[in-house]
């Protein structure tokens, strides 16, 4: 499977999608088409945990006071499924490889992978 989960209104996602060739990838705007439990579970299998898929930059993270709580894997999963802003983005799935977020190291690995 070749898929990119992104947010259409996110300038960083737009920049990444412009800089790299995702023409062979299925694209899913997570605001218009919510991530399903099955999709999230597939991402978790590749990533190793729900926590690495969870965005601590989401406004609701601070609003809900989550930084003061100890969250479990079940909590991370439920929050991501409840609101698209909790999914770190973009998430690029290419077969058995997953690239999560927009950190420089991750983007460098993704660019190398895409060739």
Secondary structure, 3 states (H helix, E strand, C coil): CEEEEECCCCHHHHHHHHHCCCCCCEEEECCCCCCCHHHHHHHHHHHCCCHHHECCCCHHHHHCCHHHCCCCHHHHHHHHHHCHHHECCCEEEECCEEEECCCHHHHHHHHHHHC
